[in-house]
């Protein structure tokens, strides 16, 4: 008995005294002592909360971007003193600074995120960059300060999109990524649509304080959620060190959440609880062996591939096609921003507010159908969704030449065509992201020793974000240049042709080779083997 007291008194009293401090550090995730569980571990690592945090982060990025856009011309003219004939060029330069920083920062953000043990630190770093950008925009009175602010805003976009998409894949797994991305994109489209209108109204009624006041409020909400969120793999470390948890199945950095999460309900389609593969059409036995050989990397990989492991996956035509599809998706999306307001003004004499209202039918269908389209990608694969979505857009873009200057009927026709475009945009939202994640995961599972414990997922979405940002940058330039050169109708005909080509490439490469082409190749090999 005395011996037990002597064993308990020196160390246990110190541990008890330091426990509240350790609890605070663990709750704020400022230490790596996984023996002390943070407060609210269960709900902070819950699938819904993790995905909601990513969605709010992406929403904040697009919301603050759109909130400032209608105010920029007034800032340049009234606050900075830019001559009126130079305002348009300066606005374009500020937009280019944002896009350039996002394009260059995305792959760097991916490499950085894959080098650290958790995603939270760079995720918060992106938010601090956005906060600094917003403060500079609020206080800036020179072109230099505003340009620096837009660069920080672009860096923030690179961080949040790269790390946010990687978090989504790690949290829900590839088999549920489609509907997750569809739901997130539907949510953030609200901010993308509402922000310019809200920014214009607030500036008109309250001036700069009202515009930036709501911006700082959204940033505060985003900061709280990013500070609280705990990744699945980090939560698994706490549970592993908790003796009351027993033998828990440990999640890895690239796996789906464990079965103890009530928000996690993977889809099972057979009695053994195995979900059917959403990609490709190979037979279960022969296909698995063939797939393993297809994604096996050679031993003598070049040094640059070992430094940036994602480069080793660029040998896959499906992955390269997924990047191309992401670029075309962003380019197609951004053509509306560049052409709808000016076309509505020239046809119907619309004001900026009336032109902005035309984006409502475009965005509403994307908002409503996004989750459904994402579910279809998870259920039926990326190939049918991408082919249908881009093929559907071909005739719609061709019909956009029909509205002409006239009465309300022409306005309704134009709005109806934009609504149909919204349907197509909802369908093409998820395939590129889901396909790229699926391909890279196959490489990771076949070559785990090459990619390491964390995998190259942040690098993947860094490249994806870079490609998407490049499309958002070039889209308005291409659409505006073509409209000035060949007219609005012919510009849309060119976009329709690009969508048709993208549908063909999607059919050939996304989700593996089409069944008919594989069967034809198999018959050719059999004939060659038999000497026929």
ChimeraX attribute file (.defattr): number of C-alpha atoms within 10 A of each C-alpha:
attribute: neighborCount
match mode: 1-to-1
recipient: residues
	/A:1	6
	/A:2	7
	/A:3	7
	/A:4	8
	/A:5	9
	/A:6	10
	/A:7	11
	/A:8	12
	/A:9	10
	/A:10	10
	/A:11	11
	/A:12	11
	/A:13	11
	/A:14	11
	/A:15	11
	/A:16	11
	/A:17	11
	/A:18	11
	/A:19	13
	/A:20	12
	/A:21	11
	/A:22	21
	/A:23	18
	/A:24	16
	/A:25	16
	/A:26	19
	/A:27	19
	/A:28	15
	/A:29	21
	/A:30	10
	/A:31	13
	/A:32	12
	/A:33	15
	/A:34	18
	/A:35	16
	/A:36	20
	/A:37	21
	/A:38	20
	/A:39	14
	/A:40	13
	/A:41	18
	/A:42	15
	/A:43	15
	/A:44	21
	/A:45	23
	/A:46	23
	/A:47	23
	/A:48	16
	/A:49	18
	/A:50	24
	/A:51	24
	/A:52	18
	/A:53	24
	/A:54	25
	/A:55	26
	/A:56	24
	/A:57	28
	/A:58	23
	/A:59	22
	/A:60	24
	/A:61	27
	/A:62	19
	/A:63	25
	/A:64	26
	/A:65	24
	/A:66	20
	/A:67	26
	/A:68	24
	/A:69	18
	/A:70	19
	/A:71	19
	/A:72	19
	/A:73	18
	/A:74	16
	/A:75	21
	/A:76	22
	/A:77	15
	/A:78	13
	/A:79	14
	/A:80	15
	/A:81	14
	/A:82	17
	/A:83	11
	/A:84	12
	/A:85	9
	/A:86	11
	/A:87	18
	/A:88	14
	/A:89	10
	/A:90	17
	/A:91	15
	/A:92	12
	/A:93	15
	/A:94	22
	/A:95	18
	/A:96	18
	/A:97	21
	/A:98	25
	/A:99	26
	/A:100	19
	/A:101	21
	/A:102	30
	/A:103	26
	/A:104	19
	/A:105	23
	/A:106	32
	/A:107	24
	/A:108	19
	/A:109	29
	/A:110	29
	/A:111	22
	/A:112	17
	/A:113	26
	/A:114	22
	/A:115	15
	/A:116	12
	/A:117	13
	/A:118	17
	/A:119	20
	/A:120	21
	/A:121	14
	/A:122	19
	/A:123	25
	/A:124	20
	/A:125	15
	/A:126	26
	/A:127	25
	/A:128	17
	/A:129	19
	/A:130	27
	/A:131	21
	/A:132	17
	/A:133	25
	/A:134	24
	/A:135	13
	/A:136	18
	/A:137	22
	/A:138	18
	/A:139	12
	/A:140	19
	/A:141	16
	/A:142	15
	/A:143	16
	/A:144	11
	/A:145	15
	/A:146	24
	/A:147	22
	/A:148	19
	/A:149	26
	/A:150	28
	/A:151	25
	/A:152	25
	/A:153	30
	/A:154	30
	/A:155	28
	/A:156	31
	/A:157	31
	/A:158	31
	/A:159	31
	/A:160	28
	/A:161	28
	/A:162	30
	/A:163	30
	/A:164	25
	/A:165	26
	/A:166	25
	/A:167	26
	/A:168	23
	/A:169	29
	/A:170	22
	/A:171	28
	/A:172	26
	/A:173	21
	/A:174	26
	/A:175	24
	/A:176	24
	/A:177	27
	/A:178	32
	/A:179	23
	/A:180	25
	/A:181	26
	/A:182	28
	/A:183	25
	/A:184	23
	/A:185	23
	/A:186	24
	/A:187	21
	/A:188	21
	/A:189	21
	/A:190	18
	/A:191	22
	/A:192	22
	/A:193	21
	/A:194	19
	/A:195	23
	/A:196	22
	/A:197	19
	/A:198	19
	/A:199	26
	/A:200	19
	/A:201	16
	/A:202	20
	/A:203	20
	/A:204	13
	/A:205	11
	/A:206	10
	/A:207	14
	/A:208	17
	/A:209	12
	/A:210	15
	/A:211	24
	/A:212	21
	/A:213	13
	/A:214	16
	/A:215	21
	/A:216	15
	/A:217	11
	/A:218	18
	/A:219	21
	/A:220	14
	/A:221	14
	/A:222	22
	/A:223	19
	/A:224	11
	/A:225	19
	/A:226	21
	/A:227	17
	/A:228	21
	/A:229	23
	/A:230	27
	/A:231	23
	/A:232	28
	/A:233	23
	/A:234	20
	/A:235	20
	/A:236	21
	/A:237	18
	/A:238	18
	/A:239	22
	/A:240	18
	/A:241	16
	/A:242	16
	/A:243	9
	/A:244	8
	/A:245	10
	/A:246	10
	/A:247	10
	/A:248	14
	/A:249	13
	/A:250	16
	/A:251	19
	/A:252	17
	/A:253	22
	/A:254	24
	/A:255	17
	/A:256	22
	/A:257	27
	/A:258	18
	/A:259	12
	/A:260	10
	/A:261	15
	/A:262	10
	/A:263	13
	/A:264	17
	/A:265	12
	/A:266	16
	/A:267	14
	/A:268	11
	/A:269	10
	/A:270	9
	/A:271	7
	/A:272	7
	/A:273	10
	/A:274	11
	/A:275	13
	/A:276	13
	/A:277	15
	/A:278	19
	/A:279	22
	/A:280	17
	/A:281	15
	/A:282	16
	/A:283	10
	/A:284	10
	/A:285	8
	/A:286	9
	/A:287	13
	/A:288	12
	/A:289	11
	/A:290	12
	/A:291	15
	/A:292	15
	/A:293	11
	/A:294	13
	/A:295	20
	/A:296	14
	/A:297	17
	/A:298	8
	/A:299	7
	/A:300	7
	/A:301	12
	/A:302	10
	/A:303	9
	/A:304	11
	/A:305	13
	/A:306	14
	/A:307	10
	/A:308	15
	/A:309	21
	/A:310	23
	/A:311	15
	/A:312	19
	/A:313	23
	/A:314	12
	/A:315	11
	/A:316	18
	/A:317	16
	/A:318	24
	/A:319	24
	/A:320	17
	/A:321	20
	/A:322	27
	/A:323	23
	/A:324	20
	/A:325	27
	/A:326	27
	/A:327	24
	/A:328	24
	/A:329	23
	/A:330	22
	/A:331	24
	/A:332	24
	/A:333	18
	/A:334	20
	/A:335	22
	/A:336	18
	/A:337	17
	/A:338	17
	/A:339	17
	/A:340	18
	/A:341	20
	/A:342	17
	/A:343	17
	/A:344	22
	/A:345	15
	/A:346	12
	/A:347	14
	/A:348	18
	/A:349	13
	/A:350	16
	/A:351	13
	/A:352	15
	/A:353	13
	/A:354	14
	/A:355	18
	/A:356	18
	/A:357	17
	/A:358	20
	/A:359	20
	/A:360	18
	/A:361	20
	/A:362	24
	/A:363	23
	/A:364	19
	/A:365	20
	/A:366	29
	/A:367	23
	/A:368	17
	/A:369	20
	/A:370	32
	/A:371	25
	/A:372	17
	/A:373	28
	/A:374	30
	/A:375	22
	/A:376	20
	/A:377	30
	/A:378	25
	/A:379	18
	/A:380	13
	/A:381	24
	/A:382	29
	/A:383	27
	/A:384	18
	/A:385	25
	/A:386	27
	/A:387	24
	/A:388	16
	/A:389	24
	/A:390	26
	/A:391	20
	/A:392	21
	/A:393	25
	/A:394	23
	/A:395	17
	/A:396	19
	/A:397	23
	/A:398	18
	/A:399	17
	/A:400	22
	/A:401	16
	/A:402	11
	/A:403	18
	/A:404	17
	/A:405	13
	/A:406	10
	/A:407	9
	/A:408	10
	/A:409	12
	/A:410	16
	/A:411	18
	/A:412	13
	/A:413	16
	/A:414	21
	/A:415	20
	/A:416	16
	/A:417	20
	/A:418	24
	/A:419	22
	/A:420	18
	/A:421	26
	/A:422	25
	/A:423	25
	/A:424	27
	/A:425	26
	/A:426	26
	/A:427	27
	/A:428	26
	/A:429	28
	/A:430	31
	/A:431	33
	/A:432	28
	/A:433	25
	/A:434	28
	/A:435	28
	/A:436	26
	/A:437	23
	/A:438	22
	/A:439	22
	/A:440	22
	/A:441	23
	/A:442	17
	/A:443	24
	/A:444	26
	/A:445	15
	/A:446	18
	/A:447	17
	/A:448	14
	/A:449	10
	/A:450	17
	/A:451	19
	/A:452	12
	/A:453	14
	/A:454	18
	/A:455	24
	/A:456	28
	/A:457	29
	/A:458	31
	/A:459	27
	/A:460	30
	/A:461	27
	/A:462	32
	/A:463	25
	/A:464	27
	/A:465	32
	/A:466	28
	/A:467	23
	/A:468	22
	/A:469	27
	/A:470	21
	/A:471	26
	/A:472	22
	/A:473	20
	/A:474	19
	/A:475	24
	/A:476	20
	/A:477	17
	/A:478	18
	/A:479	25
	/A:480	19
	/A:481	13
	/A:482	17
	/A:483	18
	/A:484	11
	/A:485	11
	/A:486	10
	/A:487	14
	/A:488	18
	/A:489	17
	/A:490	17
	/A:491	24
	/A:492	24
	/A:493	19
	/A:494	16
	/A:495	21
	/A:496	23
	/A:497	17
	/A:498	15
	/A:499	25
	/A:500	19
	/A:501	16
	/A:502	22
	/A:503	25
	/A:504	15
	/A:505	19
	/A:506	29
	/A:507	20
	/A:508	19
	/A:509	18
	/A:510	31
	/A:511	25
	/A:512	21
	/A:513	19
	/A:514	16
	/A:515	13
	/A:516	9
	/A:517	11
	/A:518	14
	/A:519	12
	/A:520	11
	/A:521	12
	/A:522	12
	/A:523	12
	/A:524	13
	/A:525	12
	/A:526	12
	/A:527	11
	/A:528	10
	/A:529	9
	/A:530	8
	/A:531	7
	/A:532	7
